[in-house]
C-alpha cells in the first residue's frame, strides 16, 4: 500500500532532537493550545518532498488515515496531500475535497495546519458560493475551527473581497484566545495592504475595543504615526 510507503518514509526521517524542539514550539505541554500533540521531528521541506512523490497515488481513505494520526507530521502530510489533490482536481470534482476537509476538520488542530490549508481549500472553494459556513465556524467552541473561519477569508482578500473578513473580525473581537486575535489581525493587515482606507475605517470604529495583539498585527504595515495613534486608543 502506498500509505505504508508514506508512513515508512516519514518515520525514516524522524529526529528525536528536533521533535523535542517542535513540541515546545507548538506548545504541547499540559494546558497549552497544542496539548498532547506528538512530533517526529521532520521539517516542512522534508514533508513536501514526500507529498510531491505520493499525492497522486494516495486515495482519500488513505489520506484520512494520515489525518487521523496522533503524529503531527503525519497530519501535515495528509493536509498537504489534500491541498495538492484539490488544486489539481477538475472544477467539477473540487466539492468532494471541500467536503472531505470538513469530515476531517478535527485533524487541523494546530495553527500551521490551519494556516496552510484553510484559504487554499475552504476559502478557494467558497469564492463563488455562499459563505455562511464560515460564520458558523466563527462561533464554534473549538479554537481551530474559529481560526479556520478567519484564515479561509484570505482567499477572498486575495480577490479584493473584504466584507467577510471584516464581518468575521467583528464577531471575533471578543474572542478569548490570542491565536484567534493574531489571525484576525493578520487578515486585517492583509486587507489594509490592498485597500488602506477600508482598514482605517474599521480601525476608527473598533480600535479602542480590539484585543491589543489583534490591533498590533493589524497595524504592522501602517506608517509609524498612524500606528501610534491607534495604539493610544487602547
N, C-alpha and C positions, 0 to 999 in steps of 0.2 A: 504493500500500500504506500502511496505517496505520502500519506500522513506520517507513517513510521519513518520515512526518509527525512522528512522535515524535522521531526522530533529528535532524531539522532544527530542531525547537523547542528541543531540548536544546542544540544547537550555537549557536543564536542567542543564548542566554543565557550563553554562556561568558565567563569573566572571567579572563584570564591572571594578574592580580594575586592574586585570591582563590585561584586554582588553586595558586599557589606557597605560599600560607599553608596551604592544606589538605594539600598534600603534606608539609609539615613537621609539621603537627598529627597526621596519621595515620602518621607515622614511615615514610616511603617510601624512606629512604636505604639505602645498602648495609649489609646485616647487620641492619637493623631489621625489626620484625614486618610492616610493610606494604611491604617492598622491592619496587620495580617497579610499584606501583600508580600509575595516571595519573589526574589530575584535570582537569576542565574549568572548575571554579570556580563551580558552581551552589550555591545554598542549598537546604536541605531544603524550605522552603516553596515555592520555585520548582518543585522536582521534584513536590511533591504536587499542585500545580495541573495539571501535565501528566498525572499519573496519573489524577486525577479526570476529566479530559477524555477519556482514551483507554482506560481499563482494560476497559471492556465490549467495545470493538471489537477489541482486540488478541487474537490467538489465542495458545495456549500455545506453538506453534513460534516465533512472533514474540517472545514473552516470553523464550523460551530464547535467542534471538539477542541480546537485550539483556543477559541474564545472562552471555553468553559474551564480552562486550566487555572490552577492556583498560581502558576508562574507568570509573572508579568511579561516576560519576553515571548512566551507562547501566545498570550493575548495580543501583544503588539504585532506579532507575525500575522495572526488572524485578522487584525484590524487593517494592516497594510495590504494584505491579500484582498480583503473586501473592497478597499479603495480601488485597487488595480482592476478587479473584476467589474466594478461599477463603471469606471472610466472607459473601459474598452468594450462595454456592452452596447448593443444597439439600443436606440432610444426606447423602443417598444419593450425592451427587457429590463430597463432600469428599475421599474417599480418593484420587482422581486428582491432586488438588493436593498432598496429602501425599506421594504417590509422586514427583510432579514435583519437589518440593523436594529429595528425596534424589538424584534423577537429575542435579540441577544444584547439589549441595551445595558443589562447589568454587568456585562463584561467590560464596559468602558468606564472603569471605576478609578481612574486617576487622571490628572489634568492633561498629561501628554496624550493619552489615548483619546480623550475627548477632543483636544485641540487639533490632532492630526486628521480626525475623521468627520466631525460634525458638519463643517461647512462644505466639505468635499462630497458628502453623500446626502445628508439631510437637507442642508441648505440648497445645494445644487438641484436636487430633485424638486424642491418646492418653489423654484424660481418662477414658474408659470402656473402655480397651483395655490389652493387655499392653505393658509399658514396657521390655522387655529391650533394645530397640534403643538406649536412652539409655546403658545400661551398656557396650554395645559401643563407642559413641561416646566415652565417658569414658576408654576405654583406647586410643583411636586415637593414632597418632604425630602426627596433624595437630592443631595448636593450635586451629584454628577449630572442628573437629568436637568437641573436648573442651569448648569454650565453648558450642557448641550444646546439648550434653547438659545442662549446668547451667542455662542460660537457659530452655530448654524447660520445666524444672520449675517455673518461675514460674507457669505456668498451674495447676499442682497446688496451689501455695501459695495462690493466689487463691481456691481452693476448699477451703482448710483441710486439704489433704492434704500432709503434711510428710515422710513417710517416704522418698520417692525423693530429695528434696533432701538429706536427712541422709545417706543411703547414698552418694550421689554425692560429697558433701563428704568423707566418709571415704576414698573411693577416691582423691580428688584432693588429699589433704593433703600428699602428697609430690610433687606436680606441679612441674615445673621452671620454669614461666612465670608471671610476675606477672599477666598478663591472665586466666589461669585463677584465680589466687589472688583477684583482685578480684571475679570473677564469683561464686565460691563464697561469699566474704564478704558480697557483696550479697544473695545468696539467703538466707544465714543471718540477716542483718539483717531481711529480709522475714518470715522465719519468726518471729523474735522480736517483730516488731510485732504479729503476730496471736496469738502464744502465747509469752509470755516464758519461762515455765518450761521449755518444750521447748528453747529456745535455751540457757538456763542449764545444763540437763542436758548438752547437747552440749559446751558450753564447759568444764564441770567435768571432762569426760573427755578433751578434746583441746586445750585452750588452750595447754598447755605445748609441744605439738608442731606447732601450726599455724604456717604462714608468717606473719610479722608483718603484712604488708599484708592478708592474709586476716582475721587477727584484728581488726585495726583497723576494717575495713569491717563486720565482724560486730557490733562493739561500739558503733557510731555512735549508736544510739538508746537505749542504756542510761544510767542515771544516772552521774555522774562517778565516784563512789566505786566502783561496780561496774566501770567501765572501767579504773580504776587498779588494782583488784585483779587483774583478768585479765591486764593488761599486765605486772604483776610476776611472772606465772607463766612468762614467757619467759626 
